[in-house]
Amino acid sequence: MRSFDQFLAMLNEIPDPRRAEGKLYKLPYILLFSVLAVITGGNSFRSIETFIKVHRRRLNAAFGLRWKRAPAHTAIRYILQGLDPQQVERVFRRHAATLRDAATDPSRRTIALDGKTLRRSFDNFNDRKAAQVLHAFDVEAGLILAHVDIEAKTNEIPAAQQLLGELEIAHCIITFDAMHCQKKPSRLPHRRRLA
C-alpha cells in the first residue's frame, strides 16, 4: 500500500533485535501489523498473532508479501520486547510530526498535556505503584505527539518540563492541569519571559 510507504520507511530505521540469520519476517511489517492489531482491540502477543493469521491473505496482497503463515506469538514477543524504546519513541514522534504538519495550520496549534495512570500496572507483590505517563496531544490534528514516563517518586511537573523541552512548541497554545499553575514550574529555565 502506497499510503504506508513513508511510515514503513521510518519503521525500517528501528534497529532489529534479531540475529542476521533467520529473519523470515521483516521488522517494519511486524511493527505495522502489531500497531494495526492493537488499534483493532488486540492487547496481547497472541492477539497480534491472531490478527495476522486472520488477515494474512489480505495483508500479503496489500503489501506484496508472501507470508505462508503468521509469526508465532513467541516470536512477536521476542521481537517487540527486544526493541530499544527510545528508538521506537523517536520514530513515532517523527511520524506524528509528519501527520500533524500535513493536517493543521501551525499558527493555530493547540497542544494539551495530560497525565494518565496505566490500568493494571501496579504490583502489590513487589510493592510497585501504578505506572504513569504524560502525553502531549495535538488537539486540531487529533494526534498524540509524544509521551514520557513519570518517575515513581515524582509527579507530572518535571515530566511536563522535559516534554516541553523536547517538542517544537513555538507559537502554540499549551494546556495543562491545574497543578502546573504553580509559580516555579510554569516557567522553563531556558526560555525568556515575553514582555
ROKOLTOR-200760 format. One record per residue (C-alpha): residue in one letter; chain; x, y, z. Coordinates in steps of 0.02 Angstrom, whole numbers, plus 50000, padded with zeros to 5 digits. Each point is the difference from the previous one (the first is absolute). Layout:
REM ROKOLTOR-200760
@code a unit A X X Y Y Z Z
...
END
This chain:
REM ROKOLTOR-200760
@code m unit A X 50000 Y 50000 Z 50000
@code r unit A X 50071 Y 50166 Z 49948
@code s unit A X 49923 Y 50094 Z 50147
@code f unit A X 50108 Y 49902 Z 50123
@code d unit A X 50164 Y 50019 Z 49904
@code q unit A X 50064 Y 50148 Z 50100
@code f unit A X 49953 Y 49922 Z 50167
@code l unit A X 50080 Y 49833 Z 49951
@code a unit A X 50159 Y 50093 Z 49950
@code m unit A X 50004 Y 50081 Z 50173
@code l unit A X 49968 Y 49833 Z 50086
@code n unit A X 50146 Y 49928 Z 49900
@code e unit A X 50116 Y 50119 Z 50095
@code i unit A X 49967 Y 49910 Z 50164
@code p unit A X 50142 Y 49878 Z 50037
@code d unit A X 49945 Y 49818 Z 49987
@code p unit A X 50040 Y 49902 Z 50161
@code r unit A X 50013 Y 49834 Z 49907
@code r unit A X 50157 Y 49917 Z 49931
@code a unit A X 50037 Y 50022 Z 49815
@code e unit A X 49949 Y 49823 Z 49955
@code g unit A X 49823 Y 49937 Z 50020
@code k unit A X 49907 Y 50163 Z 49965
@code l unit A X 49853 Y 49922 Z 49911
@code y unit A X 49888 Y 50150 Z 50039
@code k unit A X 50062 Y 50177 Z 49970
@code l unit A X 49996 Y 50113 Z 50153
@code p unit A X 49903 Y 50148 Z 49925
@code y unit A X 49854 Y 49885 Z 49954
@code i unit A X 50000 Y 49915 Z 50170
@code l unit A X 49992 Y 50174 Z 50081
@code l unit A X 49865 Y 50065 Z 49882
@code f unit A X 49891 Y 49846 Z 50020
@code s unit A X 50023 Y 50008 Z 50189
@code v unit A X 49940 Y 50181 Z 49999
@code l unit A X 49850 Y 49952 Z 49892
@code a unit A X 49959 Y 49855 Z 50117
@code v unit A X 50005 Y 50114 Z 50153
@code i unit A X 49891 Y 50130 Z 49911
@code t unit A X 49870 Y 49865 Z 49967
@code g unit A X 49995 Y 49949 Z 50183
@code g unit A X 50146 Y 49879 Z 50020
@code n unit A X 50083 Y 50008 Z 50169
@code s unit A X 50121 Y 49853 Z 50000
@code f unit A X 50132 Y 49916 Z 49894
@code r unit A X 49875 Y 49860 Z 49962
@code s unit A X 49873 Y 50127 Z 49937
@code i unit A X 50131 Y 50074 Z 49883
@code e unit A X 50034 Y 49825 Z 49934
@code t unit A X 49813 Y 49971 Z 49979
@code f unit A X 49978 Y 50165 Z 49907
@code i unit A X 50138 Y 49955 Z 49877
@code k unit A X 49934 Y 49822 Z 49982
@code v unit A X 49822 Y 50059 Z 49962
@code h unit A X 50054 Y 50138 Z 49879
@code r unit A X 50156 Y 49918 Z 49927
@code r unit A X 49936 Y 49983 Z 49822
@code r unit A X 49939 Y 50181 Z 49995
@code l unit A X 50162 Y 50063 Z 50078
@code n unit A X 50102 Y 49901 Z 49874
@code a unit A X 49900 Y 50073 Z 49855
@code a unit A X 50003 Y 50178 Z 50068
@code f unit A X 50186 Y 50005 Z 50040
@code g unit A X 50070 Y 49880 Z 49868
@code l unit A X 50054 Y 49871 Z 50130
@code r unit A X 50009 Y 49810 Z 49987
@code w unit A X 49973 Y 49949 Z 50179
@code k unit A X 49940 Y 49820 Z 50007
@code r unit A X 49949 Y 50014 Z 50182
@code a unit A X 49996 Y 50126 Z 50139
@code p unit A X 50152 Y 50013 Z 50114
@code a unit A X 49979 Y 49909 Z 50166
@code h unit A X 49951 Y 50106 Z 50150
@code t unit A X 50166 Y 49952 Z 50082
@code a unit A X 50095 Y 50072 Z 49851
@code i unit A X 49895 Y 50158 Z 50006
@code r unit A X 50034 Y 50016 Z 50187
@code y unit A X 50188 Y 49975 Z 49975
@code i unit A X 50005 Y 50133 Z 49864
@code l unit A X 49893 Y 50131 Z 50089
@code q unit A X 50083 Y 49977 Z 50169
@code g unit A X 50173 Y 50011 Z 49921
@code l unit A X 49970 Y 50171 Z 49922
@code d unit A X 50085 Y 50156 Z 50066
@code p unit A X 49857 Y 50106 Z 50073
@code q unit A X 50090 Y 50165 Z 49964
@code q unit A X 50022 Y 49954 Z 49816
@code v unit A X 49816 Y 49951 Z 49985
@code e unit A X 49945 Y 50161 Z 50087
@code r unit A X 50111 Y 50105 Z 49886
@code v unit A X 49925 Y 49921 Z 49843
@code f unit A X 49821 Y 50018 Z 50062
@code r unit A X 50030 Y 50183 Z 50047
@code r unit A X 50067 Y 50035 Z 49824
@code h unit A X 49851 Y 49912 Z 49923
@code a unit A X 49878 Y 50098 Z 50110
@code a unit A X 50088 Y 50164 Z 49953
@code t unit A X 49983 Y 49956 Z 49815
@code l unit A X 49814 Y 49966 Z 50020
@code r unit A X 49976 Y 50156 Z 50106
@code d unit A X 50086 Y 50113 Z 49874
@code a unit A X 49892 Y 49933 Z 49859
@code a unit A X 49838 Y 50018 Z 50099
@code t unit A X 50009 Y 50165 Z 50093
@code d unit A X 50042 Y 50183 Z 49979
@code p unit A X 50156 Y 50032 Z 50108
@code s unit A X 49934 Y 50171 Z 50056
@code r unit A X 49845 Y 49921 Z 50079
@code r unit A X 50078 Y 49853 Z 50090
@code t unit A X 49938 Y 49952 Z 50174
@code i unit A X 50094 Y 49868 Z 50099
@code a unit A X 49924 Y 49922 Z 50156
@code l unit A X 50113 Y 49917 Z 50128
@code d unit A X 49916 Y 49873 Z 50113
@code g unit A X 50059 Y 49860 Z 50112
@code k unit A X 49923 Y 49827 Z 50004
@code t unit A X 50016 Y 49854 Z 50118
@code l unit A X 50017 Y 49835 Z 49906
@code r unit A X 49869 Y 49874 Z 50050
@code r unit A X 50061 Y 49840 Z 50083
@code s unit A X 50178 Y 50065 Z 50009
@code f unit A X 50016 Y 49994 Z 50190
@code d unit A X 50079 Y 49851 Z 50084
@code n unit A X 49955 Y 49974 Z 50183
@code f unit A X 50112 Y 49848 Z 50015
@code n unit A X 50157 Y 50100 Z 49953
@code d unit A X 49934 Y 50160 Z 50081
@code r unit A X 50002 Y 50094 Z 49835
@code k unit A X 49881 Y 50146 Z 49970
@code a unit A X 49898 Y 50016 Z 49841
@code a unit A X 50097 Y 50066 Z 49850
@code q unit A X 49960 Y 50176 Z 49943
@code v unit A X 50028 Y 50080 Z 49830
@code l unit A X 49986 Y 50181 Z 49941
@code h unit A X 49933 Y 50025 Z 49823
@code a unit A X 50014 Y 50149 Z 49884
@code f unit A X 49843 Y 50004 Z 49892
@code d unit A X 49977 Y 50112 Z 49847
@code v unit A X 49817 Y 50050 Z 50012
@code e unit A X 49972 Y 50056 Z 49819
@code a unit A X 50089 Y 49851 Z 49921
@code g unit A X 49931 Y 49875 Z 50126
@code l unit A X 50173 Y 49925 Z 50027
@code i unit A X 50105 Y 49949 Z 50149
@code l unit A X 50164 Y 50085 Z 49958
@code a unit A X 50106 Y 49923 Z 50138
@code h unit A X 49998 Y 49928 Z 50174
@code v unit A X 50120 Y 49981 Z 50144
@code d unit A X 49996 Y 49888 Z 50153
@code i unit A X 49969 Y 50086 Z 50166
@code e unit A X 50130 Y 49945 Z 50126
@code a unit A X 49933 Y 49899 Z 50148
@code k unit A X 50054 Y 50124 Z 50134
@code t unit A X 49944 Y 50160 Z 49913
@code n unit A X 49849 Y 50074 Z 49909
@code e unit A X 49951 Y 50074 Z 49831
@code i unit A X 50092 Y 50165 Z 50022
@code p unit A X 50179 Y 49943 Z 49961
@code a unit A X 49935 Y 49885 Z 49862
@code a unit A X 49906 Y 50147 Z 49921
@code q unit A X 50156 Y 50108 Z 50004
@code q unit A X 50099 Y 49860 Z 49917
@code l unit A X 49867 Y 49973 Z 49866
@code l unit A X 49983 Y 50186 Z 49962
@code g unit A X 50189 Y 50010 Z 49977
@code e unit A X 49995 Y 49857 Z 49873
@code l unit A X 49854 Y 50062 Z 49893
@code e unit A X 49992 Y 50142 Z 49875
@code i unit A X 49870 Y 50109 Z 50085
@code a unit A X 50039 Y 50177 Z 49943
@code h unit A X 49839 Y 50098 Z 49968
@code c unit A X 49891 Y 49859 Z 50068
@code i unit A X 49866 Y 50009 Z 50132
@code i unit A X 50044 Y 49877 Z 50139
@code t unit A X 49871 Y 49936 Z 50124
@code f unit A X 50038 Y 49914 Z 50166
@code d unit A X 49914 Y 49940 Z 50157
@code a unit A X 49985 Y 50122 Z 50145
@code m unit A X 50154 Y 49926 Z 50088
@code h unit A X 50110 Y 50084 Z 49868
@code c unit A X 49942 Y 50175 Z 50050
@code q unit A X 50127 Y 50010 Z 50141
@code k unit A X 50119 Y 50145 Z 49983
@code k unit A X 50164 Y 49903 Z 49984
@code p unit A X 49953 Y 49861 Z 49876
@code s unit A X 49900 Y 50113 Z 49886
@code r unit A X 50162 Y 50078 Z 49934
@code l unit A X 50131 Y 49897 Z 49915
@code p unit A X 50175 Y 50057 Z 50049
@code h unit A X 50067 Y 50006 Z 49822
@code r unit A X 49858 Y 50109 Z 49930
@code r unit A X 49989 Y 50188 Z 50021
@code r unit A X 49839 Y 50076 Z 50057
@code l unit A X 49914 Y 50107 Z 49868
@code a unit A X 49963 Y 50180 Z 50049
END
